Amino acid sequence: MRRREFIGLISGTAAWPVWAQAQQTRMYTIGVLTSISPNPEPLLKALREGLYEAGYVEGGNLHLEIRLAAGTPDLLLEKAAELVRLKVDLIVTFFTPAALAAKKATGEIPIVMAGAGDPVATGLVASLTRPGGNVTGQSSAGAEVAGKSVELIRELIPTAHRLGVLVEESDPFAKPYVEEIRLAAHTAGMDVEAIMIRSELPLEAVFTGLTDKRVDGLMIQGSIVRKEILDLAMKHRLPTVTSTRLGPSLGALMSYGSDYFSLARQSAAYVDKILKGARPADLPVAFPTKFLLIINATTAKALGINISPMMLARADEVIE
């Protein structure tokens, strides 16, 4: 072999992308389970980015089986069962209901939570340090930050005395979420009106009831944030706060919570460890260290709410 040909062969091998080399060993199939609402596309994009950085590329050594559900427990469980029948190597879930459905569908396939509210209280894991089963990943700290959201509402609307809370009736995370809000509201001298919604319940009637009860602000559980709900909130002139950063882009006044995009991206580290042989039971659940405050200034103006320069300066993002 000529020297030039030999050098070309060596350099060509070295230049092969990581996935091309990995493809020779194994193709991994990862299931992804989430609700249609909120829009999963930004979360899926972040997950793909994290997997790419960890060396997994679709069409190379990775195949994604994505299952979307309307958020109802039966449909989520049906979609989770589909992934189990496909014998995927691992399942990644977004939000608590999807994680619970996946756990109910299988006790053997590893499950990585890309954000779930209070995984201990909802029964997803035995403890944060020793999950003890086939589920691990990241907590979204949804209940813990709910109290801070109440403080922000009080700062934003000093005269507020009654706070509405909208949660999904079938979501086990709803209870700890509401309890944390009640504690914080009590400290702030506010009353709480919690409304459990379900798929067959007319949303217009829900918002009419909130208006009749004279709530001054509305907190919406992150897993049920969607444009239909936020449009009704605007129609009834209710300032809304969500725990997911996806809320303000759809018209919510404000969001405060963990960065779900970062959680989705960082969940790839769990995927990588498990595919390389680690057991979910031995991988501690991570707790977010960064929380984002996002304000929709356009919504504030439409509602006639003046946001102080100090609060605007504290925000991680302001939507104009």
C-alpha positions as CSV (number, residue, x, y, z in Angstrom):
1,M,0.0,0.0,0.0
2,R,1.3,3.4,-0.9
3,R,2.1,5.8,2.0
4,R,-0.5,8.4,0.7
5,E,-3.2,5.7,0.6
6,F,-2.3,4.5,4.1
7,I,-2.4,8.0,5.5
8,G,-5.8,8.6,3.8
9,L,-7.2,5.4,5.3
10,I,-6.0,6.3,8.8
11,S,-7.3,9.9,8.6
12,G,-10.6,8.7,7.1
13,T,-11.1,6.3,10.0
14,A,-10.4,8.9,12.5
15,A,-12.8,11.3,10.8
16,W,-15.7,8.9,11.1
17,P,-18.4,10.4,13.3
18,V,-18.9,8.9,16.7
19,W,-22.3,7.4,15.7
20,A,-20.8,5.7,12.7
21,Q,-18.3,3.9,14.9
22,A,-21.0,3.1,17.5
23,Q,-23.4,1.9,14.8
24,Q,-21.1,-1.1,14.2
25,T,-21.7,-2.3,17.7
26,R,-25.4,-1.6,18.5
27,M,-28.5,0.4,17.7
28,Y,-30.4,1.6,20.7
29,T,-34.1,2.2,20.7
30,I,-35.3,4.7,23.2
31,G,-39.0,5.4,23.9
32,V,-40.2,8.9,24.7
33,L,-43.6,9.3,26.5
34,T,-45.2,12.7,27.0
35,S,-48.5,14.6,26.7
36,I,-49.5,16.7,23.8
37,S,-49.9,19.6,26.1
38,P,-47.8,21.5,26.7
39,N,-46.2,21.5,23.3
40,P,-43.5,18.8,23.5
41,E,-41.4,19.9,20.5
42,P,-39.0,22.2,22.5
43,L,-38.5,19.4,25.1
44,L,-37.9,16.8,22.3
45,K,-35.4,19.2,20.7
46,A,-33.5,19.6,24.0
47,L,-33.5,15.8,24.6
48,R,-32.1,15.2,21.1
49,E,-29.3,17.8,21.8
50,G,-28.4,16.1,25.0
51,L,-28.3,12.7,23.4
52,Y,-26.2,14.0,20.5
53,E,-23.7,15.4,23.0
54,A,-23.5,12.0,24.7
55,G,-22.8,10.3,21.4
56,Y,-26.2,9.1,20.4
57,V,-27.5,10.3,17.0
58,E,-30.7,9.3,15.3
59,G,-30.1,7.3,12.2
60,G,-26.8,6.2,13.5
61,N,-26.7,4.4,16.8
62,L,-30.1,5.7,18.0
63,H,-33.8,5.3,17.1
64,L,-36.5,7.2,19.0
65,E,-40.0,5.9,19.4
66,I,-42.0,8.9,20.4
67,R,-45.5,8.5,21.9
68,L,-47.8,11.5,22.6
69,A,-51.0,11.3,24.6
70,A,-53.7,13.8,25.4
71,G,-52.8,13.7,29.1
72,T,-55.5,11.3,30.2
73,P,-54.3,8.4,32.3
74,D,-55.8,5.7,30.1
75,L,-54.3,7.1,26.9
76,L,-50.9,7.6,28.6
77,L,-50.9,4.0,29.8
78,E,-51.9,2.8,26.4
79,K,-49.0,4.6,24.8
80,A,-46.6,3.3,27.5
81,A,-47.8,-0.2,26.8
82,E,-47.0,0.3,23.1
83,L,-43.4,1.1,24.0
84,V,-43.2,-1.9,26.3
85,R,-44.4,-4.2,23.5
86,L,-41.7,-2.7,21.2
87,K,-39.1,-3.8,23.8
88,V,-37.4,-0.4,23.8
89,D,-34.1,-0.3,25.7
90,L,-35.2,2.6,27.9
91,I,-38.1,5.1,28.3
92,V,-37.7,8.8,28.8
93,T,-40.7,10.7,30.2
94,F,-41.8,14.3,30.5
95,F,-43.9,15.4,33.5
96,T,-45.3,13.3,36.3
97,P,-48.3,11.6,34.6
98,A,-46.1,10.1,31.9
99,A,-43.6,8.8,34.4
100,L,-46.4,7.2,36.4
101,A,-47.9,5.6,33.3
102,A,-44.5,4.2,32.2
103,K,-43.9,2.8,35.7
104,K,-47.3,1.1,35.7
105,A,-46.6,-0.4,32.3
106,T,-43.3,-1.9,33.2
107,G,-41.1,-2.8,36.1
108,E,-38.2,-4.0,34.0
109,I,-37.4,-1.4,31.3
110,P,-35.4,1.5,32.7
111,I,-37.3,4.8,33.0
112,V,-35.6,8.2,33.0
113,M,-37.7,11.1,34.3
114,A,-36.8,14.3,32.4
115,G,-38.6,16.3,35.1
116,A,-41.3,15.0,37.4
117,G,-42.9,16.7,40.4
118,D,-42.1,15.3,43.8
119,P,-41.2,11.7,42.7
120,V,-41.2,10.4,46.2
121,A,-44.6,11.7,47.2
122,T,-46.1,10.4,44.0
123,G,-44.6,6.9,44.4
124,L,-42.2,7.0,41.5
125,V,-39.1,6.3,43.6
126,A,-38.5,5.1,47.1
127,S,-36.1,8.0,47.9
128,L,-34.1,10.5,46.0
129,T,-30.8,9.0,47.0
130,R,-31.8,5.4,46.4
131,P,-34.6,5.2,43.9
132,G,-34.8,1.4,44.4
133,G,-36.6,0.4,41.2
134,N,-36.5,0.9,37.5
135,V,-37.1,4.7,37.7
136,T,-34.6,7.5,38.1
137,G,-33.9,10.9,36.6
138,Q,-34.7,14.4,37.6
139,S,-37.2,16.0,39.9
140,S,-38.6,19.3,38.6
141,A,-39.1,20.5,42.2
142,G,-42.6,21.6,41.2
143,A,-44.1,21.6,44.7
144,E,-41.1,23.2,46.3
145,V,-41.1,26.2,44.0
146,A,-44.9,26.7,44.2
147,G,-44.4,28.7,47.4
148,K,-42.0,31.1,45.7
149,S,-44.6,31.6,43.0
150,V,-47.1,32.7,45.6
151,E,-44.6,35.3,46.9
152,L,-44.2,36.6,43.3
153,I,-47.9,37.0,42.9
154,R,-48.1,38.9,46.1
155,E,-45.3,41.1,44.9
156,L,-46.9,41.6,41.6
157,I,-50.4,42.2,42.9
158,P,-50.1,43.5,46.5
159,T,-53.9,43.7,46.9
160,A,-54.5,40.0,45.9
161,H,-56.3,38.1,48.6
162,R,-57.7,35.1,46.8
163,L,-55.6,32.8,44.6
164,G,-57.0,30.2,42.2
165,V,-55.2,27.0,41.5
166,L,-55.9,24.8,38.4
167,V,-54.7,21.2,38.6
168,E,-55.4,17.9,36.8
169,E,-57.6,15.7,38.9
170,S,-56.0,12.5,37.8
171,D,-52.4,13.6,38.4
172,P,-51.1,12.4,41.8
173,F,-48.8,15.4,41.9
174,A,-51.8,17.7,42.1
175,K,-52.2,17.1,45.8
176,P,-48.6,18.0,47.0
177,Y,-48.7,20.9,44.6
178,V,-51.9,22.4,46.1
179,E,-50.7,21.7,49.6
180,E,-47.5,23.7,49.1
181,I,-49.5,26.6,47.6
182,R,-51.9,26.5,50.5
183,L,-49.1,26.7,53.0
184,A,-47.4,29.6,51.2
185,A,-50.7,31.4,50.7
186,H,-51.6,31.1,54.4
187,T,-48.3,32.7,55.3
188,A,-49.0,35.5,52.8
189,G,-52.5,36.0,54.2
190,M,-54.3,34.7,51.0
191,D,-57.1,32.2,50.5
192,V,-56.8,29.4,47.9
193,E,-59.5,28.2,45.6
194,A,-58.3,24.9,44.1
195,I,-60.1,23.6,41.0
196,M,-59.5,20.0,39.8
197,I,-60.1,19.8,36.1
198,R,-60.7,16.7,33.9
199,S,-61.0,16.1,30.2
200,E,-64.9,16.1,30.1
201,L,-65.2,19.2,32.3
202,P,-66.1,22.4,30.2
203,L,-63.3,24.9,30.7
204,E,-65.5,27.9,30.1
205,A,-67.6,26.9,33.2
206,V,-64.4,26.5,35.2
207,F,-63.3,30.1,34.4
208,T,-66.7,31.5,35.0
209,G,-66.7,29.9,38.4
210,L,-63.3,31.4,39.2
211,T,-64.5,34.8,38.1
212,D,-67.6,34.5,40.3
213,K,-65.4,33.6,43.2
214,R,-63.4,36.8,42.6
215,V,-59.9,35.2,42.4
216,D,-57.2,37.8,41.9
217,G,-54.7,35.5,40.3
218,L,-54.4,31.9,38.9
219,M,-51.7,29.3,39.3
220,I,-51.7,26.6,36.6
221,Q,-50.0,23.2,37.1
222,G,-47.2,22.9,34.6
223,S,-48.4,19.6,33.0
224,I,-51.8,21.1,31.9
225,V,-50.6,24.4,30.5
226,R,-52.0,24.9,27.0
227,K,-53.2,27.8,24.9
228,E,-56.9,27.1,25.3
229,I,-56.6,27.5,29.1
230,L,-54.4,30.7,28.8
231,D,-56.7,32.2,26.3
232,L,-59.7,31.7,28.7
233,A,-57.6,33.3,31.5
234,M,-57.1,36.4,29.3
235,K,-60.7,36.5,28.4
236,H,-61.6,36.5,32.1
237,R,-58.7,38.9,32.9
238,L,-57.0,36.5,35.3
239,P,-53.2,37.0,35.7
240,T,-51.7,33.5,35.4
241,V,-48.5,32.0,36.8
242,T,-47.2,28.6,35.7
243,S,-44.4,26.3,36.8
244,T,-43.2,25.7,33.3
245,R,-41.3,28.2,31.1
246,L,-43.6,27.1,28.2
247,G,-46.4,29.1,29.8
248,P,-45.4,32.8,29.1
249,S,-44.8,32.1,25.4
250,L,-48.5,31.0,25.2
251,G,-49.8,34.0,27.0
252,A,-49.3,33.4,30.8
253,L,-48.2,36.4,32.7
254,M,-45.3,34.7,34.4
255,S,-43.6,31.4,35.1
256,Y,-41.3,30.4,37.8
257,G,-39.7,27.0,38.0
258,S,-37.0,24.7,36.9
259,D,-35.7,24.9,33.4
260,Y,-37.5,22.0,31.7
261,F,-35.3,22.4,28.6
262,S,-32.2,21.9,30.7
263,L,-33.8,18.9,32.5
264,A,-34.6,17.3,29.1
265,R,-31.0,17.9,27.9
266,Q,-29.4,16.7,31.1
267,S,-31.5,13.5,31.2
268,A,-29.3,12.2,28.4
269,A,-26.6,11.7,31.0
270,Y,-28.9,9.2,32.8
271,V,-29.7,7.5,29.5
272,D,-26.0,7.1,28.7
273,K,-25.1,5.7,32.1
274,I,-28.0,3.2,32.0
275,L,-27.2,2.0,28.5
276,K,-23.6,1.5,29.6
277,G,-24.8,-0.8,32.4
278,A,-25.8,1.3,35.4
279,R,-28.9,0.4,37.3
280,P,-31.7,3.0,37.8
281,A,-32.1,1.8,41.4
282,D,-28.5,3.0,42.1
283,L,-28.6,6.4,40.4
284,P,-29.8,9.2,42.7
285,V,-32.5,11.5,41.5
286,A,-31.1,14.9,40.7
287,F,-32.7,18.1,42.1
288,P,-32.6,21.2,39.9
289,T,-30.2,23.9,41.0
290,K,-31.4,26.7,38.7
291,F,-34.9,28.2,38.5
292,L,-36.1,30.6,35.9
293,L,-38.4,33.7,36.2
294,I,-40.0,34.5,32.9
295,I,-42.4,37.5,32.4
296,N,-44.7,38.2,29.5
297,A,-44.7,42.0,29.5
298,T,-47.3,42.0,26.7
299,T,-49.8,40.1,28.8
300,A,-49.1,42.4,31.8
301,K,-49.9,45.4,29.7
302,A,-53.1,43.9,28.4
303,L,-54.2,43.2,31.9
304,G,-53.2,46.6,33.1
305,I,-50.5,45.3,35.5
306,N,-47.5,47.4,36.1
307,I,-44.4,45.3,36.7
308,S,-41.7,47.1,38.7
309,P,-38.3,47.7,37.2
310,M,-36.8,45.7,40.0
311,M,-38.8,42.6,39.1
312,L,-38.1,43.0,35.4
313,A,-34.4,43.2,36.2
314,R,-34.6,39.9,38.2
315,A,-36.3,38.1,35.3
316,D,-34.3,35.6,33.3
317,E,-36.4,36.5,30.3
318,V,-38.9,39.2,29.4
319,I,-41.3,38.6,26.5
320,E,-42.2,41.8,24.8
